[in-house]
Amino acid sequence: MNSIRISTLLRFLGLALLAACFNAGFASAQAFQGKFTLPFTARWGQAVLPAGEYWLKLDDVRGTNMLQVYRENRGVALILAQAQNKADSGPAQLTIVRGTVRTLSLPQMGLTLEYAPQHPKHLTAPEERVIAQIVPVAASN
């Protein structure tokens, strides 16, 4: 009789440990929401975003990095990051080069997402010296 109780108890503890492991995995999947204002029209992936106020949502920063962009509570773009790097400090911001979003830096999440220009082309040296424009992103969780 004791062996049945011990076996049942061990099974229960094993299932509880397994459930805790699954929940820990889901808990580590962080999400981010933020707001930003574009002072000009910008291209982000294949989307063209006119000047105005937007908010963005990134459900899982360790997964696919599929970013959702909204304007006036209406989805306007789904954008997939080309690369992901570590970001340790600094403000959350978009870096826009020649009207195209190139990075989304989220240091509070520990990462920077990189986006490729839609139609990359080779530029002359004077054209390459364009200073990037920075758009702040305010967290809104």
Stockholm file with secondary structure:
# STOCKHOLM 1.0

chainA/1-141         MNSIRISTLLRFLGLALLAACFNAGFASAQAFQGKFTLPFTARWGQAVLPAGEYWLKLDDVRGTNMLQVYRENRGVALILAQAQNKADSGPAQLTIVRGTVRTLSLPQMGLTLEYAPQHPKHLTAPEERVIAQIVPVAASN
#=GR chainA/1-141 SS CHHHHHHHHHHHHHHHHHHHHHHHHHHHSCCEEEEEEESSCEEETTEEECSEEEEEEESCTTTTCEEEEEETTEEEEEEECSEEEECCSSCCEEEEETTEEEEEEEGGGTEEEECCCSSCCCCCHHHHTCCCEEEECEECC
#=GC SS_cons         CHHHHHHHHHHHHHHHHHHHHHHHHHHHSCCEEEEEEESSCEEETTEEECSEEEEEEESCTTTTCEEEEEETTEEEEEEECSEEEECCSSCCEEEEETTEEEEEEEGGGTEEEECCCSSCCCCCHHHHTCCCEEEECEECC
//
